[in-house]
Each structure stands twice: as C-alpha cells, then as structure tokens.
Amino acid sequence: MATSAMDGCKIERLEGRINGAFVSRSDAGETGVVVLGGSSGRVDTDRAKLFAEAGAKALALQWFGGTGQSPGICEIPLETFCDATDYLISRDASASSSSEPRKAQRRPCLSPIWTRV
C-alpha cells in the first residue's frame, strides 16, 4: 500500500483483496462512498478526491480488469462490492451515526440469501 497527499487529501493505494485507492482528509466525517469508474475500468481517484474534499471517506474501487478480476464488466462477484463496503466500515465510515444501523449495513453482504445466488 502506497500513500501520498494531495491538496489536504490523503490517498492510499490498495492492492490485494481490495484494489483501488482510499481517499480521505484528516477531518473527514463518517460518510463513506464507493466510487466506481465506468467502462474504462480506471480507478477514479479524482472523483474520490472530490468526495473527500466534501468531508466523506471515499474508496475508488477497481472492480474489474485487475489481477484476479474479471477482464470486463461481466460476472462481477457481489463480494467485490461487499468487501468494499466492509473496508469503508473498517475505516469508520458509515451512512448512519449509531452502531446498530452500521451492523445492519453489513447484513446484506453476510446474509445466507446472498450465498445461495
């Protein structure tokens, strides 16, 4: 993982189970955003930086085209997006302010219903 700073935003390059870049400011709130690039497959760090400048913690996700990933926009495992959400939660990002809704955010990814799909 490489880290750099631009205009008050800290950018952490991620490789492994999560590929992309985590962008935040030291004064970031609890809001988390997963940023998906379009059909180019690029990691949209510039857009993630805009969210970070607005106070969110942003994960610019490489969701296809990387090592061990689908080469194009097809057959993308749901776990790719669940892992991205879990990563944001692990960085104290949330769409709510209490712990119970945070736990509920993870349930769709961990639900037995999803494992049967």
C-alpha positions in Angstrom: 0.0 0.0 0.0 1.5 3.3 -1.1 0.3 6.6 0.5 0.5 10.1 -0.9 -1.1 13.5 -0.1 -2.7 16.0 -2.5 -4.4 19.3 -1.5 -5.1 18.1 2.1 -6.3 14.7 1.0 -4.5 11.5 1.9 -4.5 8.9 -0.9 -3.8 5.3 0.0 -3.2 2.9 -3.0 -4.7 -0.5 -2.2 -3.7 -3.8 -3.8 -5.0 -7.2 -2.8 -8.5 -8.2 -1.8 -9.5 -4.5 -2.4 -7.9 -2.8 -5.4 -8.1 0.9 -5.8 -7.5 4.0 -3.7 -8.8 5.1 -0.3 -9.1 8.9 -0.2 -9.8 11.0 3.0 -8.9 14.1 4.9 -7.8 14.3 8.5 -11.1 16.0 9.3 -13.3 13.5 7.4 -16.7 12.7 8.8 -18.4 9.2 9.0 -19.9 9.3 5.5 -18.4 6.6 3.2 -18.6 6.5 -0.6 -17.6 3.7 -3.0 -16.6 5.3 -6.3 -16.9 3.2 -9.4 -15.3 4.2 -12.7 -17.2 3.5 -15.9 -16.5 1.0 -18.6 -12.8 2.2 -18.9 -12.1 0.3 -15.7 -9.9 3.1 -14.3 -9.7 3.9 -10.6 -11.4 7.2 -10.4 -9.2 8.9 -7.8 -10.1 12.4 -9.0 -13.8 11.8 -8.3 -13.0 10.2 -4.9 -10.9 13.2 -4.1 -14.0 15.4 -4.7 -16.0 13.4 -2.2 -13.1 13.6 0.3 -12.9 17.3 -0.1 -16.6 17.4 0.8 -15.9 15.5 4.0 -16.5 11.9 3.0 -14.2 8.9 3.1 -14.0 7.6 -0.4 -12.9 4.3 -1.9 -12.2 4.5 -5.6 -12.7 0.8 -6.4 -11.1 -1.1 -9.2 -14.0 -3.6 -9.7 -12.8 -5.3 -12.9 -9.7 -5.6 -15.1 -7.2 -6.1 -12.3 -5.2 -9.1 -11.3 -7.5 -12.0 -10.5 -10.6 -10.0 -11.6 -13.0 -10.3 -14.5 -11.4 -8.7 -17.6 -14.6 -6.8 -18.4 -17.9 -5.7 -17.0 -19.4 -9.1 -16.7 -19.7 -11.8 -14.0 -18.5 -9.4 -11.2 -18.9 -11.2 -7.9 -21.1 -9.4 -5.4 -18.4 -9.9 -2.8 -16.4 -7.3 -4.6 -18.9 -4.6 -3.5 -19.4 -6.2 -0.1 -15.7 -6.2 0.5 -15.6 -2.5 -0.5 -18.4 -1.7 1.9 -16.7 -3.7 4.7 -13.4 -1.8 4.0 -15.2 1.5 4.4 -16.8 0.3 7.7 -13.4 -0.8 8.9 -12.2 2.8 8.3 -15.1 4.1 10.5 -17.2 5.2 7.5 -20.9 4.8 7.7 -24.2 6.0 6.4 -25.5 6.3 10.0 -24.4 7.6 13.3 -25.3 4.7 15.6 -23.8 1.2 15.9 -27.0 -0.8 15.2 -27.5 0.6 11.7 -23.8 0.1 10.9 -24.3 -3.6 11.8 -27.4 -3.7 9.5 -25.3 -2.3 6.6 -23.2 -5.4 6.7 -26.1 -7.9 6.8 -26.9 -7.9 3.1 -23.3 -9.0 2.4 -23.3 -11.7 5.1 -26.9 -12.9 4.6 -27.4 -16.6 3.7 -29.8 -15.4 1.0 -26.8 -13.9 -0.9 -24.8 -17.1 -0.6 -27.4 -19.0 -2.5 -27.3 -16.8 -5.5 
